[in-house]
């Protein structure tokens, strides 16, 4: 009987904790002002990384929190951590270099092992052996095939 009571207490505590977490993450969409925040201008955010010919850098994909609404509420996001910036940011930095100047960037997936949202694994996607699937791409960059 004592084991059954302990199990019931544990389950009840789990439900209470889970319920509190779910309530803490729920935001009434009616309270979020719409179309009031300007889109960020990357150069104004200090997210510009200039790379010269022959540069080799490691950039890590990491989880962080940012105030996306400008209301003091932090949102969990995945961003890129450039060594020149030192913290993961979303959006990621703009890489500035010049045509025909070769640079090398090693993209490192340091995201948590569990996805923050439900994922349907039957969909076509990158399938890592462990961790979260990612496909890094560049706008305006030329990437040679491996």
Helices and strands as residue ranges (DSSP letters): H 2-25, G 29-31, H 42-45, E 48-50, E 56-66, E 75-82, E 94-96, E 104-109
